[in-house]
Amino acid sequence: MKKIYLLTAFLCTSCFVTSAQDEATVSFMGYQSIQDSLMQHLDKNKISTGALYDRVNPIARLTQLKNKHGEPVVTGFNHALQAWDELYRAAYDKDNLLPLEYAENIIIQNQQERNAISLGYIAFNFNSIDPEAFDAGAI
């Protein structure tokens, strides 16, 4: 009886440790790495804009906020920074994009020198996966 109890305790501990290791691996990988691994078989040539918004955690919800012309709307300064960061991370090729830190540095510099006003306009095209593609079995 004692051996069965020890074996059961060992197996439960092993399962817990394995589960914790898997959780740590997922946490370490990050959202974008997990999404990229799930979408590794997608044909990147069909992503005409070079950016797939589904690669990032959509905190700015750019696919949901639209004006009367169907274009994404940014609602404020913090939302603009979040949108910029998400679009930067969604892009597969970042060579011609400015990272968020660059914009933040310009804003700080303008505030310190008091000789410029920071205005922004984000014109960025991106692709996103149609939610109905999952239901239709296309993905």
PALUMDREN-790386 format. One record per residue (C-alpha): residue number from 1; y, x, z; residue in one letter. Coordinates in Angstrom, 1 decimal, always signed. Layout:
<sites>
- NUM|Y|X|Z|A
...
</sites>
This chain:
<sites>
- 1|+0.0|+0.0|+0.0|M
- 2|+2.3|+2.8|+0.9|K
- 3|+1.8|+4.4|-2.6|K
- 4|+2.6|+1.2|-4.4|I
- 5|+5.8|+0.8|-2.4|Y
- 6|+6.8|+4.4|-3.2|L
- 7|+6.0|+4.0|-6.8|L
- 8|+8.0|+0.7|-7.0|T
- 9|+11.0|+2.4|-5.3|A
- 10|+10.7|+5.4|-7.7|F
- 11|+10.6|+3.1|-10.7|L
- 12|+13.6|+1.0|-9.5|C
- 13|+15.6|+4.2|-8.8|T
- 14|+14.7|+5.6|-12.2|S
- 15|+15.8|+2.4|-13.9|C
- 16|+19.1|+2.5|-12.0|F
- 17|+19.8|+6.1|-12.8|V
- 18|+19.0|+5.5|-16.5|T
- 19|+21.3|+2.5|-16.6|S
- 20|+24.1|+4.4|-14.9|A
- 21|+23.7|+7.2|-17.4|Q
- 22|+23.8|+4.8|-20.3|D
- 23|+26.9|+3.2|-18.9|E
- 24|+28.6|+6.6|-18.4|A
- 25|+27.7|+7.4|-22.1|T
- 26|+29.3|+4.2|-23.3|V
- 27|+32.4|+4.8|-21.1|S
- 28|+32.7|+8.4|-22.3|F
- 29|+32.3|+7.4|-26.0|M
- 30|+35.3|+5.0|-25.9|G
- 31|+35.9|+1.8|-27.8|Y
- 32|+36.7|+3.4|-31.1|Q
- 33|+33.6|+5.6|-31.1|S
- 34|+31.4|+2.7|-30.3|I
- 35|+33.0|+0.6|-33.1|Q
- 36|+32.7|+3.5|-35.6|D
- 37|+29.0|+3.9|-34.8|S
- 38|+28.5|+0.1|-35.2|L
- 39|+30.3|+0.2|-38.6|M
- 40|+28.9|+3.4|-39.9|Q
- 41|+27.2|+1.7|-42.8|H
- 42|+30.3|-0.1|-44.0|L
- 43|+31.5|+1.1|-47.4|D
- 44|+34.8|+2.8|-46.6|K
- 45|+35.8|+2.7|-50.2|N
- 46|+36.3|-1.1|-49.8|K
- 47|+39.0|-0.4|-47.1|I
- 48|+41.8|-0.3|-49.6|S
- 49|+44.5|+0.5|-47.0|T
- 50|+42.7|+3.3|-45.3|G
- 51|+42.9|+1.6|-41.9|A
- 52|+40.4|-0.8|-40.4|L
- 53|+42.0|-2.6|-37.5|Y
- 54|+38.6|-3.5|-36.1|D
- 55|+38.1|+0.1|-35.1|R
- 56|+40.5|-0.3|-32.2|V
- 57|+40.8|-2.6|-29.2|N
- 58|+43.3|-5.1|-30.5|P
- 59|+45.7|-5.4|-27.6|I
- 60|+48.7|-6.0|-29.8|A
- 61|+46.8|-8.8|-31.7|R
- 62|+48.3|-7.9|-35.0|L
- 63|+45.8|-10.2|-36.9|T
- 64|+46.9|-13.2|-34.9|Q
- 65|+50.8|-12.9|-34.8|L
- 66|+52.1|-13.9|-38.1|K
- 67|+55.5|-15.2|-39.5|N
- 68|+55.9|-18.0|-42.0|K
- 69|+55.0|-15.5|-44.8|H
- 70|+51.8|-14.5|-43.1|G
- 71|+53.1|-11.1|-42.1|E
- 72|+52.4|-9.6|-38.6|P
- 73|+55.3|-10.1|-36.2|V
- 74|+56.1|-7.6|-33.4|V
- 75|+57.6|-9.4|-30.4|T
- 76|+59.4|-6.5|-28.5|G
- 77|+59.7|-2.9|-27.8|F
- 78|+56.5|-2.4|-25.8|N
- 79|+54.6|-4.5|-28.3|H
- 80|+55.9|-2.3|-31.1|A
- 81|+54.7|+0.8|-29.3|L
- 82|+51.3|-0.7|-28.8|Q
- 83|+51.1|-1.8|-32.4|A
- 84|+52.1|+1.6|-33.7|W
- 85|+49.4|+3.3|-31.5|D
- 86|+46.8|+0.8|-32.7|E
- 87|+47.6|+1.2|-36.3|L
- 88|+47.7|+5.0|-36.0|Y
- 89|+44.2|+5.0|-34.4|R
- 90|+42.9|+2.4|-36.9|A
- 91|+43.7|+4.8|-39.8|A
- 92|+40.9|+6.9|-41.1|Y
- 93|+43.3|+9.5|-42.6|D
- 94|+46.2|+10.3|-40.3|K
- 95|+47.7|+13.1|-42.4|D
- 96|+50.8|+11.2|-43.4|N
- 97|+51.2|+9.2|-40.2|L
- 98|+53.4|+10.0|-37.3|L
- 99|+51.7|+9.8|-33.9|P
- 100|+53.2|+7.6|-31.2|L
- 101|+54.3|+10.6|-29.2|E
- 102|+56.7|+11.5|-32.0|Y
- 103|+58.4|+8.2|-31.8|A
- 104|+58.6|+8.3|-28.0|E
- 105|+60.2|+11.7|-28.2|N
- 106|+62.8|+10.5|-30.7|I
- 107|+63.7|+7.5|-28.5|I
- 108|+64.1|+9.8|-25.4|I
- 109|+66.2|+12.2|-27.4|Q
- 110|+68.5|+9.4|-28.6|N
- 111|+68.8|+8.0|-25.1|Q
- 112|+69.7|+11.5|-23.7|Q
- 113|+72.2|+12.4|-26.4|E
- 114|+73.7|+8.8|-26.5|R
- 115|+74.7|+9.4|-30.1|N
- 116|+72.0|+7.3|-31.8|A
- 117|+70.4|+3.9|-31.4|I
- 118|+66.6|+3.7|-31.9|S
- 119|+65.7|+1.0|-34.4|L
- 120|+62.3|+0.5|-35.7|G
- 121|+60.5|-1.2|-38.5|Y
- 122|+56.7|-0.9|-38.9|I
- 123|+55.6|-1.5|-42.5|A
- 124|+51.9|-0.8|-42.4|F
- 125|+49.0|-2.4|-44.4|N
- 126|+45.6|-2.6|-42.8|F
- 127|+42.3|-4.2|-43.4|N
- 128|+40.3|-6.3|-40.8|S
- 129|+36.9|-7.8|-41.0|I
- 130|+36.8|-11.5|-41.7|D
- 131|+35.1|-13.1|-38.7|P
- 132|+33.2|-15.4|-41.1|E
- 133|+31.5|-12.4|-42.6|A
- 134|+29.3|-12.2|-39.5|F
- 135|+28.4|-15.9|-39.7|D
- 136|+27.6|-15.6|-43.5|A
- 137|+25.4|-12.6|-42.8|G
- 138|+27.5|-10.3|-45.0|A
- 139|+27.7|-7.8|-42.1|I
</sites>
